[in-house]
Amino acid sequence: MATGGWDWGGDESPLRFDDPVEWDAAYERGEDSPGSAAIGLAFNCSLAEASPRIVRAMQLPDIGQRGFAFTAAGTAARLNGELTPELYAALRAEGHGRRSMAENAIDDTLDHVPFRQLPPWFKWQMVRMTVQNKLEYWWMLATDAVGDARRALRGRRS
């Protein structure tokens, strides 16, 4: 179904998509790839134009298209160094965890948005992850030291 200037069923790359009005119309028609087109909006439109569409794409029933919407949010954070309050809220609602679709988008946000500009929940995530990473690093150092000591003791006994 091709209406407007975009061939939704064709081979055109969704990363080139740049028309928020056409995205809205396609979303209403139930086209197959609004989530992947949201990545194009993140690349080619202002954050204010792309944000509400990315948030809507995060609610799509198709899990793959929802995943693309979260990729679009991470892309927006990388390109703009900030997100809108609606995108922050949508990412927070999804949460950060190993099974969360938002994990990479939240990581991108924490990597590319200055700490002082992050909302409180994101600041807490940054602190939590920093402490967790440091503890894991120390644990690995301790584990390596114990392993080295065991190997050294076994070497002396032989």
C-alpha positions in Angstrom: 0.0 0.0 0.0 1.8 3.1 -1.2 0.3 6.5 -0.5 2.2 9.7 -0.1 5.8 9.8 -1.2 7.0 6.6 0.6 6.7 3.1 -0.7 6.0 1.2 2.5 6.2 -2.2 0.8 9.3 -1.5 -1.3 13.0 -1.8 -0.8 13.6 1.8 0.2 15.7 2.1 3.4 13.7 3.2 6.4 16.8 5.1 7.6 16.1 7.6 4.9 12.5 8.3 6.2 12.0 11.9 7.0 8.3 12.8 6.9 6.5 12.9 10.2 3.1 13.6 8.6 3.5 10.5 6.3 4.6 8.5 9.4 1.4 9.5 11.2 -0.7 8.5 8.2 1.1 5.2 7.8 0.7 4.5 11.6 -3.1 5.2 11.3 -3.3 2.9 8.2 -1.5 0.1 10.1 1.5 -0.1 7.8 4.1 -2.8 8.5 7.2 -0.9 9.5 6.5 2.3 11.5 9.1 1.2 14.1 11.9 1.0 11.7 10.8 4.2 10.0 11.0 5.9 13.5 14.8 5.3 13.3 14.7 7.4 10.1 12.8 10.1 11.9 15.4 10.1 14.6 18.1 10.6 12.0 16.4 13.1 9.8 14.0 15.1 11.9 14.2 17.3 14.9 13.9 15.7 18.3 10.6 17.5 18.9 9.1 16.0 15.7 10.5 12.5 16.1 9.8 12.1 19.8 6.0 11.6 19.9 6.2 9.2 17.0 9.0 7.1 18.6 6.9 6.9 21.8 3.9 5.7 19.8 6.0 3.2 18.0 7.2 1.8 21.4 3.6 0.7 21.9 3.2 -1.3 18.7 2.0 -4.8 18.9 4.8 -6.2 16.7 7.7 -6.9 19.0 10.3 -6.4 16.2 8.9 -3.0 15.4 8.8 -2.1 19.1 12.5 -3.0 19.2 13.2 -0.6 16.3 11.4 2.1 18.2 13.7 1.7 21.2 16.6 1.7 18.8 15.2 5.1 17.5 15.2 6.4 21.1 18.9 5.4 21.5 19.7 7.0 18.2 17.9 10.2 19.2 20.0 10.3 22.4 23.2 9.8 20.5 22.5 12.5 17.9 20.9 15.1 20.2 22.6 14.6 23.5 19.2 14.8 25.1 15.7 13.3 25.0 12.3 14.7 25.6 10.5 14.2 28.9 8.1 11.7 27.0 11.0 9.6 25.8 12.7 9.6 29.2 9.3 8.5 30.7 8.8 5.7 28.1 12.3 4.4 28.6 11.9 4.4 32.4 8.6 2.6 32.1 10.2 -0.2 30.1 13.1 -0.3 32.6 16.7 -1.4 32.4 17.5 -5.0 32.6 18.8 -7.9 30.7 15.4 -8.7 29.2 14.3 -5.1 28.6 13.8 -3.8 25.1 15.0 -0.5 26.4 18.4 -1.7 27.8 20.5 -0.4 24.8 18.5 2.8 24.5 19.0 3.5 28.2 22.7 2.7 27.9 22.9 5.1 24.8 21.1 7.8 26.9 23.5 7.4 29.8 26.5 7.5 27.4 25.5 10.5 25.4 23.4 12.8 27.6 25.4 14.8 30.1 24.8 13.6 33.7 23.6 17.0 34.9 20.8 16.9 32.2 19.5 13.5 33.1 16.3 13.1 35.1 16.7 11.6 38.6 15.9 8.0 37.7 18.5 8.0 34.9 21.1 9.5 37.3 20.3 6.7 39.7 20.8 4.2 37.0 24.1 5.7 36.1 25.3 5.6 39.7 23.9 2.0 40.2 25.6 0.7 37.1 28.9 2.4 37.9 29.0 0.8 41.4 27.9 -2.5 40.0 30.6 -2.5 37.3 33.3 -1.6 39.9 32.1 -4.4 42.2 32.2 -6.9 39.3 35.7 -5.7 38.4 36.9 -6.1 41.9 35.3 -9.6 42.1 37.1 -10.6 38.9 40.4 -9.3 40.3 39.9 -11.3 43.5 38.9 -14.4 41.6 42.0 -14.1 39.4 44.2 -13.6 42.5 42.7 -16.7 44.2 43.2 -18.7 41.0 46.8 -17.6 40.7 47.5 -18.4 44.4 46.0 -21.9 43.9 48.1 -22.6 40.9 51.2 -21.3 42.7 50.5 -23.6 45.7 49.9 -26.6 43.4 53.2 -25.9 41.6 55.1 -26.0 44.9 53.5 -29.3 46.0 54.6 -31.2 42.9 
